[in-house]
Each structure stands twice: as C-alpha cells, then as structure tokens.
Amino acid sequence: MTRLVVKLGSSSIASGEGLALDVIADLVTQIAAAQRAGHQVILVTSGAARMGGRLLAFEGPTARAGTELNRLLDQLRFAVSAGLRSEPDQPAALRSLETILDRYGTSTELVGPLNVALAASVGQPALMALYHQLAAAVGVEVCQVLLSKSDLDSAQAMRDVGSVLISALEHGLLPVVNGNDTTDPKSELDNDQIAVAVAVAAEASRLAFLTNVRAVYGDEAMREPIARLSPEEARSIRILATGQGRGGMRSKLNAAARAAYCGVECVIGSAREADVVARSLSPRARLGTVVRAVAGPLPPAQRWAGGIAYPMGSIGINREAERSLRAGNTLFLSGVKRVDGEFEPGSVVELVDVRHPERLIGRGSVSMSSAALRLLRALSADQVADVLSALFRLRYAPGLGGSPGADLIDPDKFEDISRLRLARSQAARQVAGEVTTATAERVRALTDALQQAHPRTCSAILADGSFLTGQAAADSVGRRAVRDMHAVHRDSLVVFGR
C-alpha cells in the first residue's frame, strides 16, 4: 500500500476561462482505480476561485447558476459512468458541458483580495459538488479539508489535520484539500506548500505535482526534460516559465525539495499523462521529473518545524556551525553569518549553507526577531554581552530620558564599546558602529525585542547593573546568562540527513 498526495494545479485544469472537466473527471477515475488496488490518495486541488468567478459572471443572480451546475453534473456523471475519457473525438456529453460553462461569462479576472475571497466562497461549494458527483459516479466518497496559513503556523492544528486525513483514508474516503482563499485571500501561501504540509502531516510516502508540462526542462526551448533531481538541484535550478497558478514551477521545485528533505519522494509531471496516478505510485515508473527523497520520514515531533510550517526567512550558517548542529548542539549567534527575510520570535526559518544557499541544512523556530539576529549575528558570547550592555545603557541610564548621548558610548569611558571597536572581528566592529549611531527609536525597538525574546538573560543584565559602567566582570551574572543565548530554539531544531 502506498499513500500518495496528488496536487492538481491551476495550469493543469485551466480551459480557457473555465475548468478542464475532462482532466478532472479522468483523474478522479484514476484515483478510484488506485483505491481499489489498495492504495490511499489525497487530492490537493486548485480551482475554487476560478469556478467562483465563472459563477459570479453568469448572467443574472447566481441562483440560476445552481440549476445550470446541476445539469452539468448530471451529464458529467453519465459520461464518467459510461467510462468515457478525453480523446480527440471528445464525446458530445463532455462538449455540451463545456458549452454550459461558456454561458457563465466571458471573463473571470479577479482583482483584489475581496474579489478573490468572494469568488472562492462561491466556487468552493460548487467545486466540491463537482468532485462529489464525479467520485460518486465511480464509487468513491469524498470529504473536504480547507487549510489556511494560520493552520500551518500551529503544530497542534496540523497534528489534528494529519489525524483527520489518516482517519479519512482508513475509512476509504478521498480527502479533497484546498487553501481557504475565502479567509486567507492575501496569503502568500499556495497549494504547492499546502501539498507538502499535507504529505508530511498525513505520513505520505509520495507526492505528485500535476501541471501543464510533462517535466522540468533544462532549456528554454523545453526540449531537454530532466529525469531526476536532488533536493539541492531542485532548489537551485533556473526556471523561466511560471505557469498560470499562484505557485508556478519555481514554487513546485521548492516545495518538492522541502518534501524530499522530509523523506517524501516527489514527481513533477503533466496531469494529461496516461495513467498518471498509477505511475506516480510507482518509484520505478518513468514519469516527469523525480525529486529524490533524503533519508527517511521525519519523526512526529519534528514534522511541523521540519516540513509543515511555512518558512518566513533563512539563516546562513558556516560549516563549523553545521558540524556542531550535526553533532547535536544548538545554534549559537556566532555561527549565524547571514539573515534573510523579516520575522518575529517563534517563526520557522531555513538553515542554509552561507556559501551555497541551495544547500538546506535544517529548519527551526527562531528565538529572536530578524532585526535582533542581524545585529548580533557572528558575535561571540562576550561580544553579545557588550552589545546588550551598551544598548541597555542607552535605554535606561538615569537622566537619559531614552535619548542616545555621546557620553554613554564614549570608548574612553566604557569598556564594552571599546572592546567592540578594537575587536579583530569585522562583525563586532560593524555592530559597534551601529550601536553608536542608533536613534532612540531603534534602541527602544531592539531592547524591547531582546527583552521579549530572552527575558531571563536581559533581566540578569539589568539586575546586575554593570551595564551602567560598561565594565562587567567576566564571571558576572549577566555575562554568564548571555552565554546561553541561541539563535534557534533547541527543541525545534531539525537537521536534515545528507
């Protein structure tokens, strides 16, 4: 038995202004055959906003669209039950369905989040009715799961989603999953990312991204299909065409690489390939582009941070830090060499090789904001202590009133600033310049962010009081506390196999 997630993209089911009903019908028929053979399939589908746009554009109130949709479904059920598939001599029944859809208007362009949300709210029940009728015609019962970005931001929510999906599969159902554009119209999340989250949460072993091209191509003329890619190659390959959906090929390759790091093998191919579902189930079938899995599936405790949560940025680390992580240690600030993206404490980020960002080393939940990490990156524990000492002096020194003053950052008076300026480390000298030129607003923002992320460490520095003189002893409480500061929460670190 193989558990497969099929992601059906917008480009593969687009037909002019509407949906390619023959492709959808054929795919559901193939999924039914796979279920009868003992396999389990989850379908992640696009198309709700597209169908909703069609229904909204139909002449007159949308109430009449329901009647036309029922007629469409009845005819399509008859066509599928008769065993019809998409051929050059397409049956009259399917041609008539396309004619009905043509009456739903001539434009489905959706501009702005509100229009997308409205179209999705209309299209979602219609799309599910379509899948329900198609599946019923071939003896399959469906269930619907809508996911928003907030669901992926919660480890507990995704554990619950995974349990529901697995239970549905064990009951012989076909789960149909879609991003909830009604509640999340402006989200950067797309169904490619949702497909990875679903595959990891539901413990699938394979994931198929079905699109409108037969493979990933290595040339602009699309004459050189690529048969196999490693996750690193998938992340680094240059893509020219983006496709019709939110994600495009770049999104699919990034998503496939992320799934592969979590032990899920992926294939990217055409939804119109013959027997595409059966061939996607077999690791030996020659189909599209395969992105090879790395190691085995992640243990339950690592699935959310490792593969489900959407990364909000990346941290570039050096080889020494990577070796330390692979030895089971945490990631200290000295190993952080680059910070990309804007994020807050608790956000999941990718850990990449600073020299070769296509190398994904791991993932984890950061312990501080991107602004604080950029300030403190590549610093030793003692240098971090000096930075915090200077910042808190600028913020809390008596009589200062929260406004930086030259007398509080004078290297001749304060050893913390002097040590940073004279350090051999370029990062330390750079941060000394940033601290001494920081505005009151920036000092306040940084100290607030640090106190929120590391309250015990900051409280120890403030209680010690030596930040006022800038001459904290090497064994002071504040300096000892700083040595335990880390960039990523220990319990969230997931380091991928090589």
C-alpha positions in Angstrom: 0.0 0.0 0.0 1.3 3.5 -1.0 0.0 6.7 0.4 0.1 9.3 -2.3 -0.7 13.1 -2.3 -1.8 14.4 -5.7 -1.6 18.2 -6.2 -3.7 19.3 -9.1 -2.6 22.8 -10.2 -4.4 25.6 -11.8 -2.5 25.3 -15.0 -3.5 21.7 -15.5 -7.2 22.2 -15.1 -7.5 25.5 -16.9 -9.6 25.5 -20.0 -9.9 29.0 -21.5 -11.8 30.9 -18.8 -13.1 27.8 -17.0 -12.1 24.3 -15.9 -10.9 21.3 -17.9 -13.6 19.0 -16.9 -12.3 16.1 -18.9 -8.9 16.3 -17.0 -10.7 16.4 -13.6 -13.0 13.5 -14.5 -10.2 11.3 -15.8 -8.1 12.0 -12.7 -10.9 11.1 -10.3 -11.5 7.9 -12.3 -7.8 7.0 -11.9 -7.8 7.7 -8.2 -10.8 5.4 -7.8 -8.8 2.6 -9.6 -5.8 3.2 -7.3 -8.1 2.9 -4.2 -9.5 -0.3 -5.5 -5.9 -1.6 -5.8 -5.3 -0.9 -2.1 -3.6 2.5 -2.3 -4.6 5.6 -0.4 -4.8 9.0 -2.2 -5.2 12.6 -1.0 -6.1 15.2 -3.6 -4.9 18.8 -3.2 -6.8 20.9 -5.8 -6.9 24.4 -7.1 -9.8 25.9 -9.0 -12.3 27.2 -6.4 -11.7 30.9 -7.2 -11.7 30.2 -10.9 -15.1 28.4 -10.7 -16.5 31.0 -8.4 -15.5 33.7 -10.9 -17.4 31.8 -13.5 -20.5 31.5 -11.4 -20.4 35.2 -10.4 -20.1 36.2 -14.0 -23.2 34.2 -15.0 -26.0 36.4 -16.3 -28.4 37.4 -13.6 -28.3 36.4 -9.9 -26.1 33.4 -9.0 -29.2 31.5 -8.0 -29.7 30.4 -11.7 -26.1 29.1 -11.7 -27.1 26.3 -9.4 -29.6 24.9 -11.9 -27.0 25.0 -14.7 -24.4 23.4 -12.4 -26.8 20.6 -11.5 -27.4 19.9 -15.2 -23.7 20.0 -15.8 -23.0 17.5 -13.0 -25.8 15.1 -14.1 -24.4 15.0 -17.7 -20.9 14.6 -16.5 -21.9 11.7 -14.1 -23.5 9.9 -17.0 -20.3 10.4 -19.2 -18.0 9.1 -16.5 -20.2 6.2 -15.6 -20.1 5.2 -19.2 -16.4 5.0 -19.0 -15.7 7.9 -21.3 -12.3 9.6 -21.3 -10.7 12.6 -23.0 -10.0 11.7 -26.6 -9.6 13.6 -29.9 -13.2 12.7 -30.7 -14.5 14.0 -27.4 -18.0 12.7 -26.6 -20.9 15.1 -27.2 -21.8 14.9 -23.5 -18.5 16.5 -22.5 -18.6 19.0 -25.3 -22.1 20.1 -24.1 -20.7 20.6 -20.5 -18.0 23.0 -21.9 -20.9 24.9 -23.7 -22.7 25.3 -20.4 -19.6 26.6 -18.7 -19.2 29.1 -21.5 -22.5 30.7 -20.6 -21.1 31.6 -17.2 -19.5 34.7 -18.7 -16.5 35.7 -20.7 -14.2 37.0 -18.0 -13.1 35.6 -14.7 -10.4 38.1 -13.9 -10.3 38.5 -10.1 -8.8 41.8 -8.9 -8.1 42.4 -5.2 -8.3 40.2 -2.1 -12.0 40.9 -1.6 -12.9 39.7 -5.1 -10.8 36.6 -4.7 -12.4 35.9 -1.3 -15.9 36.3 -2.7 -15.2 34.2 -5.8 -13.7 31.4 -3.6 -16.7 31.5 -1.3 -19.0 30.9 -4.2 -16.7 28.4 -6.0 -15.7 26.3 -3.1 -19.1 24.5 -2.6 -19.5 24.3 -6.4 -16.1 22.7 -6.8 -16.8 20.2 -4.0 -20.2 19.4 -5.5 -18.3 18.7 -8.8 -15.8 16.4 -7.1 -18.6 14.7 -5.1 -20.6 13.8 -8.2 -17.5 12.7 -10.1 -16.4 10.5 -7.3 -19.8 9.1 -6.6 -20.0 8.0 -10.3 -17.0 5.8 -9.8 -17.9 4.5 -6.3 -15.9 6.9 -4.2 -17.0 9.1 -1.3 -15.1 12.4 -0.7 -14.5 14.6 2.3 -13.3 18.2 2.2 -10.5 19.8 4.2 -9.8 23.6 3.9 -6.5 24.9 5.2 -5.4 28.5 5.9 -1.9 29.7 6.6 -2.8 30.0 10.3 -3.3 26.2 10.4 0.2 25.7 9.1 1.5 28.1 11.8 0.2 25.8 14.5 1.9 22.5 15.3 -1.2 21.2 17.2 -3.6 22.2 14.4 -1.5 20.3 11.8 -1.3 17.3 14.0 -5.1 17.3 14.2 -5.3 17.8 10.4 -3.0 14.8 9.9 -5.1 12.6 12.2 -8.3 13.6 10.3 -6.7 12.8 6.9 -5.3 9.5 8.0 -8.7 8.5 9.6 -10.5 9.5 6.3 -8.1 7.3 4.3 -8.6 4.4 6.6 -12.4 4.8 6.1 -11.9 4.6 2.3 -12.6 8.3 1.7 -10.9 10.6 -0.8 -9.9 13.7 1.1 -10.0 16.8 -1.2 -7.9 19.6 0.3 -7.7 23.2 -0.8 -6.3 26.5 0.5 -9.0 28.6 2.0 -8.9 31.7 -0.1 -12.2 33.0 1.5 -10.5 33.6 4.9 -6.9 33.9 3.5 -7.2 35.8 0.2 -4.0 37.8 0.7 -1.9 34.9 1.9 1.4 34.1 0.2 0.6 30.5 0.9 -0.2 28.4 -2.2 -1.5 24.9 -2.8 2.1 23.7 -3.6 3.1 24.5 0.0 -0.2 23.1 1.3 0.5 19.8 -0.6 3.9 19.4 1.2 2.3 20.1 4.6 -0.5 17.6 3.9 2.0 15.0 2.7 4.2 15.3 5.8 1.2 15.5 8.3 -0.5 12.5 6.7 2.7 10.5 6.6 2.6 10.0 2.8 5.5 8.4 1.0 5.0 10.1 -2.4 3.8 13.4 -3.7 2.8 14.2 -7.3 2.7 17.8 -8.6 0.5 17.6 -11.7 0.8 20.6 -14.0 0.5 21.5 -17.7 4.0 20.4 -18.7 5.5 16.9 -18.9 8.6 17.6 -16.7 11.1 20.2 -15.6 13.2 21.3 -18.5 16.8 22.3 -18.6 16.5 24.5 -21.7 14.3 27.5 -22.7 13.0 25.6 -25.7 11.7 22.9 -23.4 13.4 20.1 -25.4 15.5 18.7 -22.6 13.4 17.2 -19.8 15.2 16.5 -16.6 14.5 13.0 -15.3 15.9 13.2 -11.7 16.9 16.0 -9.3 18.4 16.1 -5.9 16.7 18.5 -3.4 19.7 20.8 -3.7 19.5 20.8 -7.5 15.7 21.4 -7.3 16.3 24.5 -5.2 19.0 25.9 -7.4 17.8 25.2 -11.0 16.9 28.3 -13.0 13.2 28.4 -14.1 11.9 30.8 -16.8 8.2 30.0 -17.1 6.0 30.5 -14.1 2.7 28.9 -15.2 -0.9 30.1 -14.6 -1.3 29.5 -10.9 -0.1 31.2 -7.8 2.9 29.0 -7.5 4.4 28.2 -10.8 7.3 25.8 -11.4 9.7 27.6 -9.0 7.2 27.1 -6.2 6.8 23.4 -7.2 10.5 22.8 -7.2 11.0 24.5 -3.8 8.0 22.5 -2.4 9.3 19.2 -3.8 12.7 19.8 -2.3 11.2 20.6 1.1 9.1 17.4 0.9 12.2 15.4 -0.2 14.2 16.6 2.8 11.3 15.2 4.9 11.5 11.8 3.3 8.7 12.2 0.7 9.7 11.4 -2.9 8.1 13.8 -5.4 7.3 13.8 -9.1 6.5 16.8 -11.3 4.6 15.9 -14.4 1.6 16.5 -16.7 -1.9 15.9 -15.5 -2.7 14.7 -19.0 -0.2 11.9 -19.0 -1.8 8.4 -19.4 -2.3 6.6 -16.1 -0.5 9.4 -14.3 -1.9 8.4 -10.8 -0.8 4.7 -11.2 2.6 5.8 -12.5 3.0 8.3 -9.7 2.5 5.5 -7.2 5.5 3.5 -8.5 9.1 4.7 -7.8 10.2 2.8 -10.9 7.9 4.4 -13.4 9.4 6.8 -15.8 7.3 9.9 -15.4 8.1 13.6 -15.4 10.9 14.8 -13.1 11.6 13.0 -9.9 13.0 14.8 -6.8 14.6 12.2 -4.7 13.9 11.8 -1.0 16.6 12.4 1.5 16.8 9.8 4.3 13.5 8.6 5.8 10.4 10.3 7.1 10.7 12.7 10.0 9.6 11.5 13.5 6.3 13.0 14.6 8.0 15.6 16.9 9.9 17.1 14.0 7.3 17.2 11.3 5.9 20.7 12.0 9.2 22.6 12.1 10.9 20.3 9.6 8.3 20.3 6.8 4.9 21.7 7.6 5.4 25.3 8.8 5.9 27.9 6.1 9.4 29.4 6.4 9.5 33.2 6.9 13.1 33.6 6.1 16.5 31.9 6.2 19.7 31.9 8.2 23.0 31.4 6.5 25.5 29.4 8.8 29.1 28.4 8.3 30.5 24.8 8.1 31.7 24.9 11.7 28.2 25.7 12.9 26.8 22.9 10.6 29.2 20.4 12.1 28.1 21.5 15.6 24.5 21.0 14.7 25.1 17.6 13.3 26.8 16.7 16.5 23.6 17.5 18.4 24.4 21.0 19.6 22.4 24.1 19.4 22.9 27.1 17.0 24.6 30.0 18.8 24.8 33.5 17.4 28.5 33.1 16.5 27.5 30.6 13.8 24.9 32.9 12.1 26.6 34.7 9.2 23.6 35.9 7.2 19.9 36.7 7.8 17.3 37.0 5.1 13.6 37.8 5.5 11.6 39.6 8.1 10.3 37.5 11.0 9.5 37.6 14.7 10.4 35.2 17.5 8.8 31.8 17.0 8.8 32.0 13.2 10.2 29.0 11.4 13.3 29.7 9.2 15.5 27.6 7.0 19.1 27.0 7.9 21.3 27.1 4.8 25.0 27.0 3.9 26.0 30.6 3.8 28.3 30.0 0.8 25.8 27.7 -1.1 22.2 28.7 -0.1 20.8 25.9 -2.2 22.1 23.5 0.5 19.3 23.2 3.0 20.8 22.1 6.3 17.8 22.2 8.6 14.9 24.2 9.9 13.8 25.6 13.2 11.9 28.2 15.2 14.0 31.3 15.8 14.4 32.7 19.3 14.5 36.3 18.3 13.4 38.7 15.6 15.3 39.2 12.3 16.3 42.7 13.4 18.0 41.4 16.6 19.6 38.5 14.7 21.1 40.8 12.1 22.5 43.0 14.9 24.0 40.1 16.9 25.0 37.6 14.1 28.6 36.3 14.0 29.3 37.6 17.5 30.9 35.7 20.4 29.0 35.4 23.7 31.3 38.1 25.2 30.7 40.4 22.3 26.9 39.9 22.6 27.2 40.8 26.2 29.0 44.1 25.3 26.3 45.0 22.7 23.5 44.4 25.2 25.3 46.3 27.9 25.7 49.3 25.6 22.1 49.1 24.4 20.6 48.9 27.8 22.8 51.8 29.0 21.4 53.9 26.1 17.9 52.9 27.0 17.9 53.0 30.8 20.8 55.2 32.1 19.4 57.7 34.7 18.7 61.1 33.3 19.0 60.0 29.7 15.3 60.0 29.1 15.6 57.4 26.4 17.7 59.5 24.0 21.2 58.3 23.0 24.1 60.5 24.0 27.7 60.6 23.0 28.9 60.4 26.6 27.2 57.0 27.0 29.0 55.5 24.1 32.4 57.0 24.6 35.0 54.2 24.2 37.4 56.0 26.6 34.8 55.8 29.4 33.0 52.5 28.6 34.9 49.2 28.1 32.0 47.5 26.3 32.2 49.9 23.4 36.0 50.0 23.5 36.2 46.2 23.2 33.8 46.1 20.3 35.7 48.8 18.4 39.1 47.1 18.9 37.9 43.6 18.2 39.6 41.6 15.4 36.1 40.5 14.2 34.7 42.7 11.5 31.2 41.8 12.7 32.0 43.2 16.2 33.4 46.5 14.8 30.4 46.8 12.5 27.9 46.4 15.3 29.8 48.9 17.4 29.2 51.5 14.7 25.5 50.5 14.5 25.1 50.9 18.3 26.9 54.3 18.5 24.8 55.8 15.7 21.4 54.2 16.6 18.5 56.5 17.1 16.4 56.5 20.3 13.6 54.7 18.4 15.9 52.0 17.1 17.4 51.5 20.6 14.0 51.1 22.1 12.8 48.7 19.4 15.9 46.5 19.7 15.9 46.4 23.5 12.1 45.6 23.5 12.6 42.8 21.0 15.5 41.3 23.0 13.6 41.5 26.3 10.7 39.8 24.7 12.8 37.0 23.2 15.2 36.5 26.1 13.6 37.9 29.3 15.8 36.0 31.8 19.0 37.0 30.1 18.0 40.6 29.8 16.7 40.7 33.4 20.1 39.3 34.6 21.9 42.1 32.8 19.6 44.8 34.2 19.7 43.4 37.7 23.5 43.1 37.7 23.7 46.9 36.9 27.2 46.8 35.4 25.8 47.9 32.1 25.7 51.4 33.6 29.5 51.5 33.8 30.2 49.2 30.8 32.7 47.2 32.9 31.0 43.9 33.7 33.4 41.2 35.1 34.0 38.1 33.0 32.1 36.0 35.6 29.2 38.4 36.2 25.7 37.1 36.2 24.8 39.0 33.1 27.7 37.6 31.1 27.1 34.1 32.2 23.4 34.4 31.1 24.4 35.6 27.7 26.5 32.5 27.0 23.3 30.5 26.9 21.6 32.7 24.2 20.9 30.8 21.0 19.5 31.7 17.6 17.1 28.9 17.2 15.0 27.2 20.0 16.8 23.9 20.9 13.6 21.9 20.9 12.6 23.0 17.4 15.8 22.2 15.6 15.5 19.8 12.7 18.8 18.9 10.9 18.3 17.0 7.7 20.3 14.0 6.6 22.9 14.2 3.8 
